[in-house]
Amino acid sequence: MQIELKYFGPLTEITRCDSESIDLEGSTVEHLLEHLEEKYPGLLERKFRVAQKQEFVGNEAPLSGDEIALLPPFSGG
């Protein structure tokens, strides 16, 4: 499955890009995270949330082929 990824904040420093397309054989967010943590070991040291269809999802969520965003913690004001 082709996955479109967007990275935000300090995650762009780790990945050295703000977006990319990857081909993934896994079917869940957990499979995606395992792939990304192998490709970008620095992600293991960061806290972030995963959003699909502009909604936060858990690791067990199935990948739908929609854009995935990795978002670091943020605060509002």
All heavy atoms as a GROMACS GRO file, in nm:
protein
  608
    1MET      N    1   0.085  -0.117   0.000
    1MET     CA    2   0.000   0.000   0.000
    1MET      C    3   0.090   0.124   0.000
    1MET      O    4   0.188   0.131   0.074
    1MET     CB    5  -0.090  -0.002   0.125
    1MET     CG    6  -0.168   0.123   0.147
    1MET     SD    7  -0.264   0.127   0.302
    1MET     CE    8  -0.354  -0.024   0.294
    2GLN      N    9   0.054   0.220  -0.080
    2GLN     CA   10   0.127   0.347  -0.084
    2GLN      C   11   0.072   0.437   0.026
    2GLN      O   12  -0.048   0.459   0.038
    2GLN     CB   13   0.107   0.413  -0.220
    2GLN     CG   14   0.198   0.529  -0.246
    2GLN     CD   15   0.342   0.486  -0.273
    2GLN    OE1   16   0.370   0.372  -0.300
    2GLN    NE2   17   0.432   0.580  -0.265
    3ILE      N   18   0.162   0.490   0.110
    3ILE     CA   19   0.125   0.575   0.221
    3ILE      C   20   0.190   0.712   0.202
    3ILE      O   21   0.309   0.722   0.175
    3ILE     CB   22   0.175   0.516   0.356
    3ILE    CG1   23   0.124   0.374   0.376
    3ILE    CG2   24   0.137   0.606   0.473
    3ILE    CD1   25  -0.020   0.361   0.406
    4GLU      N   26   0.109   0.816   0.217
    4GLU     CA   27   0.159   0.953   0.215
    4GLU      C   28   0.175   1.000   0.359
    4GLU      O   29   0.078   0.998   0.436
    4GLU     CB   30   0.061   1.046   0.142
    4GLU     CG   31   0.042   1.013  -0.004
    4GLU     CD   32   0.167   1.037  -0.086
    4GLU    OE1   33   0.241   1.134  -0.057
    4GLU    OE2   34   0.191   0.959  -0.179
    5LEU      N   35   0.296   1.039   0.396
    5LEU     CA   36   0.326   1.080   0.533
    5LEU      C   37   0.361   1.228   0.539
    5LEU      O   38   0.426   1.280   0.448
    5LEU     CB   39   0.446   1.002   0.586
    5LEU     CG   40   0.425   0.852   0.603
    5LEU    CD1   41   0.558   0.782   0.617
    5LEU    CD2   42   0.339   0.827   0.724
    6LYS      N   43   0.318   1.291   0.647
    6LYS     CA   44   0.358   1.430   0.675
    6LYS      C   45   0.416   1.433   0.816
    6LYS      O   46   0.361   1.373   0.907
    6LYS     CB   47   0.238   1.524   0.666
    6LYS     CG   48   0.191   1.543   0.525
    6LYS     CD   49   0.114   1.670   0.511
    6LYS     CE   50   0.080   1.689   0.366
    6LYS     NZ   51   0.106   1.819   0.318
    7TYR      N   52   0.528   1.504   0.830
    7TYR     CA   53   0.594   1.519   0.959
    7TYR      C   54   0.589   1.665   1.001
    7TYR      O   55   0.597   1.755   0.917
    7TYR     CB   56   0.741   1.475   0.948
    7TYR     CG   57   0.759   1.336   0.894
    7TYR    CD1   58   0.801   1.315   0.763
    7TYR    CD2   59   0.734   1.225   0.973
    7TYR    CE1   60   0.818   1.187   0.712
    7TYR    CE2   61   0.751   1.097   0.924
    7TYR     CZ   62   0.793   1.078   0.793
    7TYR     OH   63   0.810   0.952   0.744
    8PHE      N   64   0.580   1.688   1.132
    8PHE     CA   65   0.570   1.823   1.183
    8PHE      C   66   0.668   1.846   1.297
    8PHE      O   67   0.709   1.752   1.366
    8PHE     CB   68   0.426   1.850   1.232
    8PHE     CG   69   0.326   1.851   1.120
    8PHE    CD1   70   0.263   1.734   1.081
    8PHE    CD2   71   0.297   1.968   1.052
    8PHE    CE1   72   0.172   1.734   0.977
    8PHE    CE2   73   0.206   1.969   0.949
    8PHE     CZ   74   0.143   1.852   0.911
    9GLY      N   75   0.703   1.973   1.316
    9GLY     CA   76   0.788   2.013   1.427
    9GLY      C   77   0.922   1.944   1.425
    9GLY      O   78   0.984   1.926   1.320
   10PRO      N   79   0.969   1.902   1.544
   10PRO     CA   80   1.103   1.841   1.554
   10PRO      C   81   1.115   1.708   1.479
   10PRO      O   82   1.225   1.661   1.454
   10PRO     CB   83   1.123   1.822   1.704
   10PRO     CG   84   0.991   1.838   1.767
   10PRO     CD   85   0.906   1.916   1.673
   11LEU      N   86   1.004   1.649   1.441
   11LEU     CA   87   1.010   1.524   1.365
   11LEU      C   88   1.071   1.546   1.228
   11LEU      O   89   1.131   1.455   1.170
   11LEU     CB   90   0.871   1.461   1.354
   11LEU     CG   91   0.801   1.431   1.487
   11LEU    CD1   92   0.664   1.372   1.463
   11LEU    CD2   93   0.885   1.341   1.575
   12THR      N   94   1.058   1.667   1.174
   12THR     CA   95   1.120   1.696   1.044
   12THR      C   96   1.272   1.697   1.055
   12THR      O   97   1.340   1.667   0.957
   12THR     CB   98   1.071   1.831   0.987
   12THR    OG1   99   1.106   1.936   1.076
   12THR    CG2  100   0.922   1.830   0.964
   13GLU      N  101   1.324   1.728   1.173
   13GLU     CA  102   1.469   1.725   1.192
   13GLU      C  103   1.520   1.580   1.189
   13GLU      O  104   1.629   1.552   1.140
   13GLU     CB  105   1.507   1.791   1.323
   13GLU     CG  106   1.474   1.939   1.327
   13GLU     CD  107   1.489   1.999   1.466
   13GLU    OE1  108   1.548   1.934   1.554
   13GLU    OE2  109   1.441   2.112   1.484
   14ILE      N  110   1.441   1.490   1.243
   14ILE     CA  111   1.480   1.348   1.247
   14ILE      C  112   1.471   1.285   1.109
   14ILE      O  113   1.560   1.214   1.066
   14ILE     CB  114   1.392   1.271   1.348
   14ILE    CG1  115   1.419   1.322   1.489
   14ILE    CG2  116   1.416   1.121   1.337
   14ILE    CD1  117   1.319   1.274   1.591
   15THR      N  118   1.362   1.313   1.038
   15THR     CA  119   1.339   1.251   0.907
   15THR      C  120   1.406   1.328   0.793
   15THR      O  121   1.419   1.275   0.683
   15THR     CB  122   1.188   1.243   0.878
   15THR    OG1  123   1.134   1.376   0.874
   15THR    CG2  124   1.116   1.160   0.982
   16ARG      N  125   1.445   1.453   0.821
   16ARG     CA  126   1.505   1.542   0.721
   16ARG      C  127   1.412   1.568   0.603
   16ARG      O  128   1.456   1.590   0.489
   16ARG     CB  129   1.639   1.488   0.674
   16ARG     CG  130   1.738   1.483   0.787
   16ARG     CD  131   1.877   1.461   0.739
   16ARG     NE  132   1.964   1.483   0.853
   16ARG     CZ  133   2.068   1.410   0.882
   16ARG    NH1  134   2.101   1.310   0.806
   16ARG    NH2  135   2.141   1.438   0.987
   17CYS      N  136   1.282   1.562   0.630
   17CYS     CA  137   1.183   1.597   0.529
   17CYS      C  138   1.052   1.628   0.601
   17CYS      O  139   1.034   1.592   0.716
   17CYS     CB  140   1.163   1.485   0.428
   17CYS     SG  141   1.101   1.330   0.496
   18ASP      N  142   0.964   1.699   0.532
   18ASP     CA  143   0.834   1.727   0.594
   18ASP      C  144   0.724   1.639   0.537
   18ASP      O  145   0.613   1.637   0.589
   18ASP     CB  146   0.798   1.876   0.585
   18ASP     CG  147   0.791   1.927   0.443
   18ASP    OD1  148   0.807   1.847   0.349
   18ASP    OD2  149   0.770   2.048   0.426
   19SER      N  150   0.755   1.565   0.430
   19SER     CA  151   0.659   1.469   0.376
   19SER      C  152   0.733   1.367   0.290
   19SER      O  153   0.843   1.393   0.241
   19SER     CB  154   0.551   1.539   0.294
   19SER     OG  155   0.607   1.601   0.182
   20GLU      N  156   0.672   1.251   0.275
   20GLU     CA  157   0.727   1.148   0.188
   20GLU      C  158   0.621   1.044   0.158
   20GLU      O  159   0.520   1.033   0.228
   20GLU     CB  160   0.850   1.082   0.250
   20GLU     CG  161   0.822   0.994   0.370
   20GLU     CD  162   0.947   0.925   0.424
   20GLU    OE1  163   1.031   0.879   0.345
   20GLU    OE2  164   0.960   0.919   0.548
   21SER      N  165   0.642   0.967   0.054
   21SER     CA  166   0.558   0.853   0.019
   21SER      C  167   0.638   0.727   0.043
   21SER      O  168   0.756   0.721   0.008
   21SER     CB  169   0.518   0.856  -0.128
   21SER     OG  170   0.429   0.959  -0.154
   22ILE      N  171   0.575   0.629   0.104
   22ILE     CA  172   0.642   0.501   0.124
   22ILE      C  173   0.549   0.390   0.079
   22ILE      O  174   0.426   0.405   0.079
   22ILE     CB  175   0.686   0.478   0.270
   22ILE    CG1  176   0.566   0.474   0.364
   22ILE    CG2  177   0.787   0.582   0.313
   22ILE    CD1  178   0.601   0.424   0.502
   23ASP      N  179   0.608   0.278   0.042
   23ASP     CA  180   0.531   0.159   0.008
   23ASP      C  181   0.541   0.066   0.127
   23ASP      O  182   0.652   0.029   0.168
   23ASP     CB  183   0.587   0.096  -0.118
   23ASP     CG  184   0.496  -0.010  -0.175
   23ASP    OD1  185   0.373   0.003  -0.161
   23ASP    OD2  186   0.547  -0.107  -0.234
   24LEU      N  187   0.428   0.030   0.185
   24LEU     CA  188   0.426  -0.048   0.308
   24LEU      C  189   0.340  -0.172   0.290
   24LEU      O  190   0.230  -0.165   0.236
   24LEU     CB  191   0.370   0.038   0.422
   24LEU     CG  192   0.370  -0.024   0.559
   24LEU    CD1  193   0.512  -0.035   0.614
   24LEU    CD2  194   0.285   0.059   0.654
   25GLU      N  195   0.392  -0.285   0.338
   25GLU     CA  196   0.317  -0.409   0.328
   25GLU      C  197   0.226  -0.431   0.449
   25GLU      O  198   0.130  -0.505   0.442
   25GLU     CB  199   0.412  -0.527   0.312
   25GLU     CG  200   0.484  -0.525   0.179
   25GLU     CD  201   0.567  -0.648   0.156
   25GLU    OE1  202   0.537  -0.754   0.213
   25GLU    OE2  203   0.663  -0.637   0.079
   26GLY      N  204   0.255  -0.367   0.561
   26GLY     CA  205   0.174  -0.383   0.682
   26GLY      C  206   0.038  -0.320   0.667
   26GLY      O  207   0.013  -0.238   0.579
   27SER      N  208  -0.051  -0.355   0.759
   27SER     CA  209  -0.189  -0.309   0.745
   27SER      C  210  -0.238  -0.223   0.862
   27SER      O  211  -0.352  -0.180   0.861
   27SER     CB  212  -0.281  -0.430   0.731
   27SER     OG  213  -0.269  -0.512   0.846
   28THR      N  214  -0.152  -0.199   0.962
   28THR     CA  215  -0.195  -0.120   1.077
   28THR      C  216  -0.096  -0.007   1.104
   28THR      O  217   0.016  -0.007   1.053
   28THR     CB  218  -0.206  -0.206   1.205
   28THR    OG1  219  -0.075  -0.253   1.239
   28THR    CG2  220  -0.303  -0.322   1.188
   29VAL      N  221  -0.138   0.085   1.186
   29VAL     CA  222  -0.050   0.194   1.228
   29VAL      C  223   0.074   0.137   1.296
   29VAL      O  224   0.185   0.188   1.276
   29VAL     CB  225  -0.126   0.293   1.319
   29VAL    CG1  226  -0.032   0.393   1.384
   29VAL    CG2  227  -0.236   0.365   1.240
   30GLU      N  228   0.058   0.032   1.372
   30GLU     CA  229   0.174  -0.031   1.439
   30GLU      C  230   0.278  -0.076   1.337
   30GLU      O  231   0.398  -0.056   1.357
   30GLU     CB  232   0.129  -0.148   1.525
   30GLU     CG  233   0.242  -0.209   1.604
   30GLU     CD  234   0.196  -0.314   1.704
   30GLU    OE1  235   0.080  -0.359   1.697
   30GLU    OE2  236   0.276  -0.348   1.791
   31HIS      N  237   0.235  -0.138   1.227
   31HIS     CA  238   0.328  -0.179   1.122
   31HIS      C  239   0.400  -0.058   1.064
   31HIS      O  240   0.521  -0.063   1.039
   31HIS     CB  241   0.256  -0.253   1.008
   31HIS     CG  242   0.208  -0.388   1.045
   31HIS    ND1  243   0.076  -0.422   1.044
   31HIS    CD2  244   0.276  -0.498   1.085
   31HIS    CE1  245   0.063  -0.548   1.081
   31HIS    NE2  246   0.183  -0.595   1.108
   32LEU      N  247   0.327   0.049   1.043
   32LEU     CA  248   0.386   0.172   0.991
   32LEU      C  249   0.492   0.225   1.087
   32LEU      O  250   0.603   0.260   1.047
   32LEU     CB  251   0.278   0.277   0.967
   32LEU     CG  252   0.328   0.417   0.932
   32LEU    CD1  253   0.403   0.416   0.798
   32LEU    CD2  254   0.213   0.516   0.930
   33LEU      N  255   0.459   0.231   1.215
   33LEU     CA  256   0.553   0.283   1.314
   33LEU      C  257   0.679   0.197   1.323
   33LEU      O  258   0.790   0.248   1.337
   33LEU     CB  259   0.486   0.296   1.450
   33LEU     CG  260   0.374   0.400   1.458
   33LEU    CD1  261   0.309   0.399   1.595
   33LEU    CD2  262   0.425   0.538   1.421
   34GLU      N  263   0.663   0.066   1.316
   34GLU     CA  264   0.780  -0.023   1.319
   34GLU      C  265   0.871   0.008   1.200
   34GLU      O  266   0.994   0.014   1.215
   34GLU     CB  267   0.736  -0.170   1.316
   34GLU     CG  268   0.673  -0.216   1.446
   34GLU     CD  269   0.609  -0.354   1.435
   34GLU    OE1  270   0.611  -0.415   1.325
   34GLU    OE2  271   0.556  -0.400   1.538
   35HIS      N  272   0.812   0.026   1.084
   35HIS     CA  273   0.890   0.060   0.964
   35HIS      C  274   0.963   0.193   0.982
   35HIS      O  275   1.082   0.204   0.952
   35HIS     CB  276   0.798   0.065   0.842
   35HIS     CG  277   0.864   0.115   0.718
   35HIS    ND1  278   0.943   0.034   0.639
   35HIS    CD2  279   0.865   0.238   0.662
   35HIS    CE1  280   0.990   0.107   0.539
   35HIS    NE2  281   0.943   0.230   0.550
   36LEU      N  282   0.891   0.293   1.030
   36LEU     CA  283   0.950   0.427   1.045
   36LEU      C  284   1.058   0.430   1.152
   36LEU      O  285   1.160   0.497   1.136
   36LEU     CB  286   0.842   0.529   1.076
   36LEU     CG  287   0.744   0.558   0.964
   36LEU    CD1  288   0.636   0.654   1.010
   36LEU    CD2  289   0.816   0.612   0.841
   37GLU      N  290   1.040   0.356   1.261
   37GLU     CA  291   1.140   0.355   1.367
   37GLU      C  292   1.266   0.282   1.322
   37GLU      O  293   1.376   0.314   1.368
   37GLU     CB  294   1.081   0.294   1.494
   37GLU     CG  295   0.979   0.390   1.557
   37GLU     CD  296   0.896   0.328   1.668
   37GLU    OE1  297   0.903   0.205   1.690
   37GLU    OE2  298   0.824   0.405   1.734
   38GLU      N  299   1.252   0.187   1.231
   38GLU     CA  300   1.370   0.121   1.175
   38GLU      C  301   1.443   0.216   1.080
   38GLU      O  302   1.565   0.225   1.079
   38GLU     CB  303   1.328  -0.006   1.100
   38GLU     CG  304   1.444  -0.087   1.048
   38GLU     CD  305   1.397  -0.217   0.985
   38GLU    OE1  306   1.324  -0.293   1.052
   38GLU    OE2  307   1.432  -0.240   0.868
   39LYS      N  308   1.367   0.289   1.001
   39LYS     CA  309   1.424   0.384   0.904
   39LYS      C  310   1.481   0.508   0.973
   39LYS      O  311   1.585   0.560   0.932
   39LYS     CB  312   1.315   0.425   0.804
   39LYS     CG  313   1.364   0.513   0.693
   39LYS     CD  314   1.254   0.537   0.591
   39LYS     CE  315   1.302   0.628   0.479
   39LYS     NZ  316   1.197   0.650   0.378
   40TYR      N  317   1.412   0.555   1.078
   40TYR     CA  318   1.451   0.676   1.152
   40TYR      C  319   1.460   0.643   1.301
   40TYR      O  320   1.366   0.668   1.376
   40TYR     CB  321   1.349   0.788   1.132
   40TYR     CG  322   1.321   0.824   0.988
   40TYR    CD1  323   1.196   0.802   0.932
   40TYR    CD2  324   1.419   0.883   0.909
   40TYR    CE1  325   1.169   0.837   0.801
   40TYR    CE2  326   1.394   0.918   0.778
   40TYR     CZ  327   1.268   0.896   0.723
   40TYR     OH  328   1.242   0.930   0.593
   41PRO      N  329   1.571   0.584   1.347
   41PRO     CA  330   1.583   0.543   1.487
   41PRO      C  331   1.558   0.657   1.586
   41PRO      O  332   1.514   0.633   1.698
   41PRO     CB  333   1.726   0.490   1.498
   41PRO     CG  334   1.764   0.454   1.359
   41PRO     CD  335   1.690   0.548   1.270
   42GLY      N  336   1.584   0.781   1.547
   42GLY     CA  337   1.562   0.895   1.635
   42GLY      C  338   1.416   0.911   1.676
   42GLY      O  339   1.386   0.976   1.777
   43LEU      N  340   1.324   0.853   1.601
   43LEU     CA  341   1.183   0.862   1.638
   43LEU      C  342   1.154   0.791   1.769
   43LEU      O  343   1.059   0.826   1.839
   43LEU     CB  344   1.093   0.803   1.527
   43LEU     CG  345   1.082   0.883   1.399
   43LEU    CD1  346   0.995   0.807   1.298
   43LEU    CD2  347   1.023   1.021   1.424
   44LEU      N  348   1.236   0.692   1.804
   44LEU     CA  349   1.217   0.619   1.929
   44LEU      C  350   1.232   0.710   2.050
   44LEU      O  351   1.176   0.682   2.156
   44LEU     CB  352   1.316   0.502   1.939
   44LEU     CG  353   1.295   0.389   1.839
   44LEU    CD1  354   1.414   0.294   1.842
   44LEU    CD2  355   1.166   0.315   1.868
   45GLU      N  356   1.307   0.818   2.035
   45GLU     CA  357   1.334   0.909   2.146
   45GLU      C  358   1.230   1.020   2.157
   45GLU      O  359   1.236   1.100   2.250
   45GLU     CB  360   1.473   0.971   2.127
   45GLU     CG  361   1.582   0.869   2.122
   45GLU     CD  362   1.714   0.928   2.074
   45GLU    OE1  363   1.723   1.050   2.058
   45GLU    OE2  364   1.807   0.849   2.052
   46ARG      N  365   1.138   1.027   2.064
   46ARG     CA  366   1.040   1.136   2.061
   46ARG      C  367   0.899   1.085   2.087
   46ARG      O  368   0.863   0.974   2.049
   46ARG     CB  369   1.039   1.203   1.924
   46ARG     CG  370   1.165   1.272   1.888
   46ARG     CD  371   1.181   1.395   1.970
   46ARG     NE  372   1.296   1.471   1.925
   46ARG     CZ  373   1.315   1.596   1.953
   46ARG    NH1  374   1.230   1.662   2.026
   46ARG    NH2  375   1.422   1.657   1.909
   47LYS      N  376   0.822   1.170   2.151
   47LYS     CA  377   0.680   1.141   2.168
   47LYS      C  378   0.605   1.210   2.055
   47LYS      O  379   0.636   1.324   2.019
   47LYS     CB  380   0.629   1.194   2.302
   47LYS     CG  381   0.684   1.118   2.419
   47LYS     CD  382   0.618   1.165   2.545
   47LYS     CE  383   0.674   1.082   2.660
   47LYS     NZ  384   0.597   1.097   2.780
   48PHE      N  385   0.510   1.140   1.997
   48PHE     CA  386   0.428   1.198   1.892
   48PHE      C  387   0.299   1.118   1.880
   48PHE      O  388   0.288   1.007   1.931
   48PHE     CB  389   0.503   1.201   1.757
   48PHE     CG  390   0.548   1.067   1.707
   48PHE    CD1  391   0.465   0.988   1.629
   48PHE    CD2  392   0.674   1.019   1.737
   48PHE    CE1  393   0.507   0.864   1.584
   48PHE    CE2  394   0.718   0.897   1.692
   48PHE     CZ  395   0.634   0.818   1.614
   49ARG      N  396   0.202   1.178   1.815
   49ARG     CA  397   0.073   1.113   1.789
   49ARG      C  398   0.059   1.093   1.640
   49ARG      O  399   0.119   1.165   1.560
   49ARG     CB  400  -0.043   1.199   1.839
   49ARG     CG  401  -0.035   1.241   1.982
   49ARG     CD  402  -0.120   1.170   2.084
   49ARG     NE  403  -0.242   1.109   2.049
   49ARG     CZ  404  -0.363   1.152   2.083
   49ARG    NH1  405  -0.379   1.263   2.152
   49ARG    NH2  406  -0.471   1.084   2.050
   50VAL      N  407  -0.024   0.997   1.604
   50VAL     CA  408  -0.048   0.966   1.463
   50VAL      C  409  -0.192   1.004   1.430
   50VAL      O  410  -0.285   0.969   1.504
   50VAL     CB  411  -0.025   0.816   1.436
   50VAL    CG1  412  -0.057   0.781   1.292
   50VAL    CG2  413   0.117   0.776   1.471
   51ALA      N  414  -0.208   1.076   1.320
   51ALA     CA  415  -0.342   1.114   1.274
   51ALA      C  416  -0.364   1.058   1.133
   51ALA      O  417  -0.275   1.058   1.049
   51ALA     CB  418  -0.357   1.265   1.271
   52GLN      N  419  -0.484   1.007   1.114
   52GLN     CA  420  -0.527   0.957   0.984
   52GLN      C  421  -0.665   1.016   0.958
   52GLN      O  422  -0.749   1.014   1.048
   52GLN     CB  423  -0.532   0.804   0.986
   52GLN     CG  424  -0.577   0.740   0.858
   52GLN     CD  425  -0.563   0.590   0.861
   52GLN    OE1  426  -0.492   0.534   0.780
   52GLN    NE2  427  -0.629   0.523   0.954
   53LYS      N  428  -0.687   1.070   0.841
   53LYS     CA  429  -0.813   1.140   0.810
   53LYS      C  430  -0.836   1.254   0.909
   53LYS      O  431  -0.947   1.277   0.955
   53LYS     CB  432  -0.932   1.044   0.813
   53LYS     CG  433  -0.930   0.939   0.708
   53LYS     CD  434  -1.057   0.857   0.716
   53LYS     CE  435  -1.055   0.744   0.616
   53LYS     NZ  436  -1.176   0.662   0.626
   54GLN      N  437  -0.727   1.319   0.951
   54GLN     CA  438  -0.729   1.432   1.042
   54GLN      C  439  -0.787   1.400   1.179
   54GLN      O  440  -0.839   1.487   1.248
   54GLN     CB  441  -0.802   1.550   0.978
   54GLN     CG  442  -0.735   1.596   0.850
   54GLN     CD  443  -0.804   1.713   0.787
   54GLN    OE1  444  -0.911   1.756   0.828
   54GLN    NE2  445  -0.742   1.767   0.684
   55GLU      N  446  -0.776   1.272   1.220
   55GLU     CA  447  -0.819   1.229   1.354
   55GLU      C  448  -0.708   1.143   1.414
   55GLU      O  449  -0.648   1.061   1.344
   55GLU     CB  450  -0.948   1.148   1.348
   55GLU     CG  451  -1.068   1.229   1.306
   55GLU     CD  452  -1.197   1.148   1.313
   55GLU    OE1  453  -1.201   1.044   1.381
   55GLU    OE2  454  -1.294   1.191   1.249
   56PHE      N  455  -0.683   1.162   1.543
   56PHE     CA  456  -0.582   1.080   1.610
   56PHE      C  457  -0.628   0.935   1.612
   56PHE      O  458  -0.746   0.906   1.634
   56PHE     CB  459  -0.558   1.129   1.753
   56PHE     CG  460  -0.486   1.261   1.757
   56PHE    CD1  461  -0.542   1.369   1.820
   56PHE    CD2  462  -0.361   1.276   1.698
   56PHE    CE1  463  -0.476   1.491   1.826
   56PHE    CE2  464  -0.294   1.397   1.703
   56PHE     CZ  465  -0.352   1.504   1.767
   57VAL      N  466  -0.533   0.844   1.588
   57VAL     CA  467  -0.562   0.700   1.586
   57VAL      C  468  -0.460   0.627   1.673
   57VAL      O  469  -0.349   0.676   1.695
   57VAL     CB  470  -0.560   0.642   1.442
   57VAL    CG1  471  -0.673   0.700   1.359
   57VAL    CG2  472  -0.427   0.665   1.375
   58GLY      N  473  -0.497   0.509   1.719
   58GLY     CA  474  -0.409   0.425   1.798
   58GLY      C  475  -0.330   0.330   1.709
   58GLY      O  476  -0.355   0.320   1.588
   59ASN      N  477  -0.238   0.257   1.770
   59ASN     CA  478  -0.152   0.165   1.696
   59ASN      C  479  -0.229   0.052   1.628
   59ASN      O  480  -0.184  -0.001   1.528
   59ASN     CB  481  -0.047   0.104   1.789
   59ASN     CG  482   0.059   0.204   1.828
   59ASN    OD1  483   0.056   0.320   1.788
   59ASN    ND2  484   0.154   0.159   1.908
   60GLU      N  485  -0.344   0.016   1.681
   60GLU     CA  486  -0.419  -0.096   1.625
   60GLU      C  487  -0.508  -0.055   1.507
   60GLU      O  488  -0.566  -0.139   1.439
   60GLU     CB  489  -0.506  -0.162   1.733
   60GLU     CG  490  -0.621  -0.075   1.784
   60GLU     CD  491  -0.579   0.039   1.876
   60GLU    OE1  492  -0.468   0.040   1.932
   60GLU    OE2  493  -0.660   0.131   1.891
   61ALA      N  494  -0.515   0.074   1.478
   61ALA     CA  495  -0.601   0.123   1.370
   61ALA      C  496  -0.552   0.071   1.235
   61ALA      O  497  -0.432   0.072   1.207
   61ALA     CB  498  -0.603   0.275   1.369
   62PRO      N  499  -0.644   0.027   1.150
   62PRO     CA  500  -0.605  -0.016   1.016
   62PRO      C  501  -0.566   0.104   0.931
   62PRO      O  502  -0.622   0.212   0.945
   62PRO     CB  503  -0.730  -0.085   0.962
   62PRO     CG  504  -0.843  -0.030   1.042
   62PRO     CD  505  -0.787   0.010   1.175
   63LEU      N  506  -0.470   0.084   0.844
   63LEU     CA  507  -0.432   0.190   0.750
   63LEU      C  508  -0.534   0.194   0.637
   63LEU      O  509  -0.572   0.090   0.583
   63LEU     CB  510  -0.292   0.162   0.693
   63LEU     CG  511  -0.178   0.170   0.793
   63LEU    CD1  512  -0.048   0.122   0.729
   63LEU    CD2  513  -0.162   0.311   0.847
   64SER      N  514  -0.579   0.311   0.604
   64SER     CA  515  -0.684   0.325   0.504
   64SER      C  516  -0.631   0.374   0.369
   64SER      O  517  -0.707   0.381   0.274
   64SER     CB  518  -0.790   0.423   0.554
   64SER     OG  519  -0.734   0.552   0.566
   65GLY      N  520  -0.504   0.411   0.363
   65GLY     CA  521  -0.450   0.467   0.241
   65GLY      C  522  -0.461   0.618   0.238
   65GLY      O  523  -0.414   0.682   0.146
   66ASP      N  524  -0.527   0.676   0.339
   66ASP     CA  525  -0.535   0.821   0.349
   66ASP      C  526  -0.404   0.875   0.405
   66ASP      O  527  -0.323   0.801   0.460
   66ASP     CB  528  -0.650   0.862   0.443
   66ASP     CG  529  -0.785   0.830   0.383
   66ASP    OD1  530  -0.819   0.892   0.281
   66ASP    OD2  531  -0.855   0.744   0.438
   67GLU      N  532  -0.385   1.004   0.392
   67GLU     CA  533  -0.265   1.069   0.441
   67GLU      C  534  -0.249   1.047   0.592
   67GLU      O  535  -0.346   1.052   0.667
   67GLU     CB  536  -0.273   1.218   0.412
   67GLU     CG  537  -0.154   1.296   0.454
   67GLU     CD  538  -0.170   1.442   0.418
   67GLU    OE1  539  -0.228   1.516   0.499
   67GLU    OE2  540  -0.126   1.479   0.308
   68ILE      N  541  -0.126   1.020   0.634
   68ILE     CA  542  -0.092   1.001   0.774
   68ILE      C  543  -0.005   1.119   0.818
   68ILE      O  544   0.089   1.156   0.747
   68ILE     CB  545  -0.013   0.870   0.794
   68ILE    CG1  546  -0.092   0.750   0.750
   68ILE    CG2  547   0.034   0.856   0.938
   68ILE    CD1  548  -0.201   0.706   0.841
   69ALA      N  549  -0.034   1.174   0.934
   69ALA     CA  550   0.046   1.283   0.989
   69ALA      C  551   0.104   1.239   1.123
   69ALA      O  552   0.034   1.178   1.204
   69ALA     CB  553  -0.038   1.408   1.008
   70LEU      N  554   0.232   1.267   1.145
   70LEU     CA  555   0.297   1.243   1.273
   70LEU      C  556   0.314   1.379   1.339
   70LEU      O  557   0.382   1.466   1.285
   70LEU     CB  558   0.432   1.176   1.255
   70LEU     CG  559   0.429   1.022   1.243
   70LEU    CD1  560   0.346   0.976   1.126
   70LEU    CD2  561   0.568   0.966   1.236
   71LEU      N  562   0.252   1.395   1.456
   71LEU     CA  563   0.244   1.524   1.522
   71LEU      C  564   0.308   1.518   1.661
   71LEU      O  565   0.267   1.435   1.744
   71LEU     CB  566   0.099   1.568   1.536
   71LEU     CG  567   0.022   1.574   1.404
   71LEU    CD1  568  -0.124   1.552   1.426
   71LEU    CD2  569   0.047   1.709   1.341
   72PRO      N  570   0.405   1.604   1.689
   72PRO     CA  571   0.463   1.608   1.823
   72PRO      C  572   0.365   1.672   1.919
   72PRO      O  573   0.267   1.735   1.877
   72PRO     CB  574   0.588   1.695   1.804
   72PRO     CG  575   0.551   1.785   1.690
   72PRO     CD  576   0.464   1.704   1.600
   73PRO      N  577   0.390   1.660   2.049
   73PRO     CA  578   0.304   1.730   2.146
   73PRO      C  579   0.306   1.881   2.119
   73PRO      O  580   0.408   1.935   2.076
   73PRO     CB  581   0.369   1.699   2.281
   73PRO     CG  582   0.458   1.583   2.258
   73PRO     CD  583   0.498   1.587   2.114
   74PHE      N  584   0.195   1.943   2.143
   74PHE     CA  585   0.187   2.088   2.123
   74PHE      C  586   0.098   2.146   2.230
   74PHE      O  587   0.017   2.077   2.291
   74PHE     CB  588   0.135   2.124   1.982
   74PHE     CG  589   0.005   2.059   1.947
   74PHE    CD1  590  -0.116   2.120   1.975
   74PHE    CD2  591   0.004   1.934   1.885
   74PHE    CE1  592  -0.236   2.060   1.943
   74PHE    CE2  593  -0.117   1.873   1.852
   74PHE     CZ  594  -0.236   1.936   1.880
   75SER      N  595   0.114   2.274   2.255
   75SER     CA  596   0.028   2.340   2.354
   75SER      C  597  -0.036   2.461   2.287
   75SER      O  598   0.019   2.518   2.194
   75SER     CB  599   0.111   2.385   2.476
   75SER     OG  600   0.211   2.475   2.436
   76GLY      N  601  -0.151   2.494   2.336
   76GLY     CA  602  -0.225   2.606   2.278
   76GLY      C  603  -0.229   2.723   2.374
   76GLY      O  604  -0.187   2.715   2.488
   77GLY      N  605  -0.282   2.830   2.325
   77GLY     CA  606  -0.287   2.945   2.414
   77GLY      C  607  -0.398   3.039   2.381
   77GLY      O  608  -0.483   3.032   2.307
   0.00000   0.00000   0.00000
